[in-house]
Amino acid sequence: MTAVKGDSGPLLRRLDAAADVMAAVILAYLIVLPVGHNVLLVSLLLLLGVWCVWRLLRRPRRVPPLLLAAAGCAGVAMMIGVIGGIGNPGFTHSLISWVAAPVLFSVWATQIDQRILRLFLRSAAWATVVLAALVLAFWAAGALGIDPAWWIRAPFDADISGSWPNVIVGMYGASSLIAVGPLWIVGMFFEGKTLPPRKLMIAAAALATLAAVVSTRRAALALELLVPILIFLAYVALVGRDWFTRRHVRALGATAGVAAIAAIAVLVTPAGQRMSAGVLALVTGQGGTPDEDLRIEQIGRLWTSFLESPVFGHGIGAVIPGYARSEDRPWNFEMQYNLLLFQIGVAGVILLIASAVLVVWAALRVVSRRGDARPAVFTTSAGALAVLAANALNPLLQAPGHFWAVFLFVGAVAAFWPVDGHAEELSSGVITPGDDAALRAD
């Protein structure tokens, strides 16, 4: 609920609108280029911080108590890592990814209202279309034997390998496909005032899926198949089946058929084969590639080191004597949750789990009491779940540019709070808790 209404002059209202558009453009940039160009990336994150301060000064929002408690638990976990990490070789670098980025995006999420959520989701949808189009354009160039000029490839660090039909594309933004694919696959089943138009979500979902098939990000393929199923089951469990009409049966049947064909087709592509081989290697503990061998080895090394200080860990930026994944940054490892246990110990991990439980509890309260919140909350939960799942094997959250996917979900929960008897303006209309525009069943 905003603290002030109707007291702004024309100039301040224009500045408000400009600031919100700037924040939406920054979100789009983070989707297309979440890593690389560090000076520009840090500058944009600082501008996002300026937007947060502007919102706090102009339209401060009340933080939901459950989200405030979640932030408190996460904050104490951070302090365990910071206090224990003072003097560690990677302390300064780790402050950015493990402290500064979560704090920035936590404030960002709490300042999102329904109007801004709608703006951000539309920006994210169009950014997905642009990102997927770039991946597919580089793939088409590789399939046709065309080598794009360096000035086209350099901004995206595009790497095109193989020849038709086994062309694979790697680029900075490919990691964003892990979030945006499941996000829009789930979103296209909903209609809501804060969601983009359905045709745009369908286009974004289709293009993101095609881009994932030809990209180096094999995790995107597995998560695009698995996460929407989990979200759908959660929706049915929470909301019930009254909303489930013949139209949805036909849509789900068609989607299941396409997914089955896509899954078979994916497994005969190089990316799909690497995905299935990688999952099998990590499940069985027998690596299939050097990267998989290194990940499996990290699990044992991090566990052994964790046992040396199991309660509070070794602090952020800690290294394992005599062992490093990277000579330049020996404190970085792919196995992120094993790394967290090593850095902040059992105490810190329990606090982070408590923080996650509190966020989910807040989300459950919102979707159970507000039908109009369900489209946005369930849609954004798909992106958050995908990133958190992929982060177990890929160090996505070591890069601040990936945090948006997790905290956009938190922002969706905050946007529809409070849940009892309050209304919030959205564009020219008013949304109330009784508005049941979550789904149009006919």
N, C-alpha and C positions, 0 to 999 in steps of 0.2 A: 504494500500500500504506500503510495507516494505521500510525502509529508506536506507538499505544497501543491495547490492547484489554482489555476486562474490568476496568478499574481505576476506573470511574466510579461514583459513588454515585447514588442515585435522583434527587436534586436536579439534579446535573449532567447526567444523561441527559435529564431533562425540559427543561432549558435548551437542550441540544443540539437536541432535537426542535423546540422553539419557535423557535430561531434558524433552523433549516432551513425551517420553514413560512413564517417571515417573508421569507426570501430568495425562496421560491417565489411568495409574494404580490407581492413587488416585481417579479419577472419578469413576472407577469401584468399588473401596472400598466403596465410599459414596453411591452407589446404593445398594450394598449388605448389608452394615452395616451403615446406616445414623445416627444412635444413638447408645449409649452405648460405653463402653471402652473409656472413655473420654480422658484419657492421650494420647492414640494412635490417637484418632480422632483429638485432638488439634495439635498433632505433625504433622499429615498429612496435616492439614490446613495451618500450618506454612510452610511446604515444598511447598505447592501450592503457598503461598506468595513468596517464594524464586524463584519459576518458573516464576512468574509474573515479579519480579525484573530482572531476567535473560533475559526475553524476552524484557523488556523495555530497557535494556542496549544493547542487541545484535540486535534485530529487532523491534524497536519501530514502532507501527502502528498509523496512523493518525485516531483520533477518529471522527466518523461522527458528523457533527454539531448538528443534531437532537438528537443523543444519548448524546452528551455533554450537551445540554440543559436539557435533561431528568435527567441526573446525577445532574445537578445544582439544579433543583427543588427538587429532592429527598434529596439532601444534606441539603438544607434549612429546609425541613421538619424534618430531623434528628436533626438539631441544635435546633429547637423548642422543640423537645422532650428531648434533652440533657440538655439544659439550664433550662427548667422547672423541670427536674428530679433530679437535684443535691440535694442530701440529702434524696431522697426517699429510702425506705428500699431495693428495688430491683434494684437500679441504676446500680451497678457494674455488676450484672448478666445480666441485660437488655442491657448493652453496647455491649455484645458479639452478641446477636441475632438481635438487632435492628440497630447496627452501624458497628461493626467490620465485621460481615459476609457479609452484603450488599456491603461494600466498597471492601472487598477482591474479591468477585465474580464479581463486576462491572469491576475491573481492569482485572480480568481473562477473562471476555467476550470480552473486547476490544482488547485483544492480540491474539484472535483466527483468523487465516487466513483459507483459504479453505483446505490446506493440514492438518492443525491441526484439523479442524472440521471433516474431514474424519476420522482421527485417533480417535478422541473422540467418534464419533458416532459408530464406530466399537467396541470400548471398551465398550460403553454403551450397545450395543446389546448383546455382549457375557456376560456381567455382568447380564443382564436381564435373560438370559438362566440359568446361575448359580443360581441366586436368586430363580427363579421359580422352578428349579429342587430341590433345598433345601426344599422349602415349600411342594412340592408334595411328596418328600421322607419322610418328617415328617408325612404328611397325610397318606401315605401308611403304615408307621409303626403303626400309631394309628388305622387304619382300620384293620390291621392284629393282633392287640393286643400286639404289640411289644413296649416295653419301651426303647427308646435309652439311652445309657449310659450317665451319667451326663456330661462327658467331650465332648460328641458330642453336647448335648443340650446347655451347658453353653455359648459357644462363641456367640450363636445366641439368647440366652434367649428364647429358643423355649418352647412353652406351647401347649400341645396337649390335647384337651378335647373332651369328647363325645365318642361314639362308632359307628361302622359301622351301617348305612351309614351317620350318622350325626357327623362325625369327623370334628373339627375345629382347625386350626393351627394359633397360634400367635407367632410372632418372630420380632426381631428388624427390619429386612429389609422389612416386609410386607407393611409398609407405602410407600415404593418406588413403589409398584405396582400401586399406584394412578397415578404416572407419566408415568411409562414405558409402561403400557398397552395401553393407548390412543396414546402414542408416536409411537409405532410400528404398531398399527392398521392403523393409517394414513399413516405411512411410507411405508407399503407394497404395496400401490397403486402407488407409485412413483418409478422412476429410475433416478438416478443422480450420478454424479461423486463423490459427497461428501457423498452419502448414502452407507450403507453396502449393500452387495448382497441381492437381494430380498428374496431368500430362507431363509437367516438368519433372516431377518425382519419378515417373516411369522412365522418361528419357535418361535421367541421371542414373537410375538403377541399372538400366540396360547398358549404357555406355561404360559405367564403372565395372560391371561384370565382364564385358568384352575386354576392357583394358587390363583387368586382373589376369585374364587368361593368357595374355601375351606379355605380361610384365614379369619381373624377377621376384615379385612379392608373392610367394606361394601361399603364405598364411592368409592372404586376402581371399583366395579361392575356397579354402576350407571354412573360413568364418562366414563367407557369404552364403554357404549352404547350411551351416549349423545354427548361427545366431538367430536368424529369422524364425526358425522352428522353435527355439527356446522361448523367444519373445511371444510368439503366437500361443504356445502352451500356457505361459504365464498369464496372458490376457484372458484366455478361456477360463483358467482356474480362478482368476480374480473377479471377472465381470460376469461370467456365466455364458450360457449359449443362447440367451433370448435374442441377442442381436444377430445371430447367425442365420442368414436367409439363403435362399437358393442362389441368389446372385453371388454370395460369398463362396458357396460350395463350388459353383462353376469356376469362379476365379481361382480358388485354391487348387481345384483339380487341374486346370490348365497350367498353373504355376508349377505344381508338382510334376506334371509331365515334362514341361520344359526343363525343370531342374534335373530330372532323371537323365534326360538326353544330354544336357550340359555336363552332368557329372561324368557320364561315359565318354563324352567328347574330350573333356578336360584331361582325363587319365591317359589319353593317347597323345597329348601335347607335351612338349618338354617341361613346361612349368608344372603341369599336373603330375607328371611322373616324379619330378623332384619333390613336389608336395607330399605325395604318398610315401615316397622313399624316406623323406625326412621324418614324417610322423612315425613310421614303422621303426626307424633307427632309434628315435628318442624313447619310444615305448619299450623296445626290447633291450635298449642299452648297448646296441651294437651299431656303431656309426657306419654310414654309407659313404660319406664324403669327409674331407679334412675338417670342414666347419662343424659337421655333426659330431665328429670325434672330439673336437675341442669343447663343444657344449657339454657333452657327457662327462668329459674330464673335469670341467669346472664344477659340476655338481659335487663330486667327491672332495675336491680341494676346498670349496667354500664351506662345506659341511664340517670338515676337519678343523678348519680355522674358526668356525663358529663355536665349536665345542671348547675352544680355549677361553672364550668369554661369552657364555650363553645367555646371561641375563640382560646385559645392556649392550652387548656387541662391541665392536672395535671403533665405532664412529664413522661418519661419512668421510670419504676420501681415503679409507684404509687400503693397504695393499697386503698381499700375501707374500712374505719373504721367499725369494727364489722362484716365484711363479708369476707370470704376467700374460694376459691375453694380447696386450698391446705394449710395446716398449715405450711409445710416446705417452700413453695414459694407462699405467699399470693398475690403476684403481677401477677401471671400467671392465665389466663382464657382461656377456649376453644374458645369462640366467638371472634376470632382475629380482625375482622374489627370493631366490637363494642368496643373492647379494644383499637384499634388505635384511634378511635374517642375520647375515654376517655383520652388517653395519650397525643395526639398532637392537639386535638381540630379541629374545622372547618378549620382553616388556614392551618394546617399541612395536613389534608386529601385532601383539594383542591390542594395543591402542589403535593401530591402523585398521584392524578388523572391526573394532568397535565403531570407528568412524564410518566405515563402509556400511555397517548394519544400521546405523542411525540415518544415513542418507536414504537407504532402501526403505526404512520405516517411514520417513517423511514422504517418500514417493508413494508408498502404499496408502497412506492417509489421504493424499491428494487424489489419486485415481479412484479410490473407493467412495469419495464424497463429492467429487466434481467430474461429471461426465465430459465437460468441455476440456478438461485437462488431459484426458487419455490419449488423444492423437499425438500431442507433442511429447508427453512424458514417455510413452512406449516407443515412439520413433527415436528420440534421442538416446534412450536406454540401449538401443541396438548398437549405436556407434560407441558408446562408453564400454559396453560389455565386450565388443570386438577388440578394442584397443587394450583393455585390461587383460583379456585372454592372450592376445598376441604378445603382450609385454613379457609374458612368462619366458618366451624363447627369443624374442627380439627386443633389443633395448630401446623401444620407442620412447619411453618416458624419461630417457636420459637427454632427450632433445625437447626443450621448452615448446617448440612449435607443434608438438603433438598433444599437449595438455587440453586443448580446446575441446576435443571429443569427449573427454571425461566430464569436464565442467560445464559443457553445454547441457548435459543431462541435469546436473545440479541446478543450473539456471532455469531449466524448464520447470523443475519442482518449485523453485522460489517464485517463479512468475505467477503461479496459480495459488500461491499462499497469500492470505489465510483461507482456510477451507470452510469456515462457518459464517454464513450470512453477510459476506462482503462482496462488493462488486468492484470491477476495475475497468476503466475506459480502454477501448481498443478501437483505434481509428475514430469513426464517427458514431459507432454504436457502443453498447455497454454489454459486457459479459457478466452474467451472474452465475452463482453456483448451480442454479437450476437449469441452465442452458445445456441441453443434451445434444449439442451438435457434434459430439465426438465422432459419431459414425452415421452415415446416411445409409440405412439398411435397404432402401428401395432404389 
